[in-house]
Amino acid sequence: MPTEMSDERVQRNEDSYCADYIEALLTAPETAATVLAERIARLYAEGRFAHWGAEKDQDFPVEDMEKILAVDCFDFVMRGTRQESSGLMYVDVERQDDYLL
């Protein structure tokens, strides 16, 4: 899902929508597809993609829409571990090919 845009007038809510989808995957997997479809429909209804297209903003090509809305398209997961260095917190991420679904 997209996380940035050039127009400050549109609310950035993708993180919440993504969290809703992940929560559904973990707690009620049978509802996850519906939750995702509803959240993507909200993004369209809220005008979240109104600035996409070369004639509107060349940094947001319409051809990228399919890619940013694709989910569950990788056959691996990323495992994150919280780390701290010089007082700065960060997440060290490592690809995991040996996971169980």
N, C-alpha and C positions, 0 to 999 in steps of 0.2 A: 504494500500500500504506500502511496506517496506520503512524504512527511514534510515537504517544504513547498513553497510557492512564492511567486513574486508579488502577489496582491494581498496587502494586509487587511483588506475588508472582509475576507472569508475566514471563518473560524477554522483553526487547525485542530481537528479532532481525530485524526487517524490513529494516534497512539491509543486513545480510549477504545476505538472501534477494534483495533488489533487485539487489545487486551480482552475485549468481550469475546472475540473469536477464540483466542487461546484458552480462556476460561471455559468456554463451551467444549472445546476439544478435550480438556482435562476432566470436566465434571459431568458433562452430558453430551458425549460425542455424536449422538443421533440428532442433536439440534445444531451442530456446528455449521453445516452447510447453509441452513436457513438463517442463522445469525449473520454469517458472512454476507449472504445475498442481501439481507435487509440493510446492513451497514453500508455496503457499496451503493445500494439504491439511495440511501440517505445522502451519500457524498454527491451523487448526481443531482438530487433534488435541491441540495444546499448550494449548488453552483460551484462545487469544489473544482470541477474540471473545465469551467467556462473559459479559462485563459489558455487552454491547450490548443495547439495548432500553430503552424509556421506563420500564418497571417496574423496571429494574435501575439505570440511570444515565441521567438525562435529557440529559446532554451527549453521549451516544452513541446517537442514534436508529437503530433497525434499518433504517430507510429509506436510510440513508447507506451501508450495506454494499455495495450494487451500485456506487456511485460510487467508493468507496475501492479496490475490487478491479478496476476498469476499467483496462486498459492499452492503449497504442497507439490512443488515441481522439482524438488531435489531429493536424491536418495541418500542423504546424509543429514546429520544434525550438527549443530555447533554447541559445544559445552563451554560455558563461561565460569570463570573462577574470580571472585573478587580479590583484588590485590591493592596494596598501598605502597607508594614510593614517594619519599620526601614529603609526606603529608597529603599527597594527591591520591584519591581513590580512583581505580579504574577496573575494568573487567578484561582479564586475559582470556582470549577465545581460541579454542582449538577444535578443529574438525574431528568428528567422531564417525567412523564408518561402521563400527561394531556395536550398534545400538539395537535395542529390541523395541518393537512397536507395541 
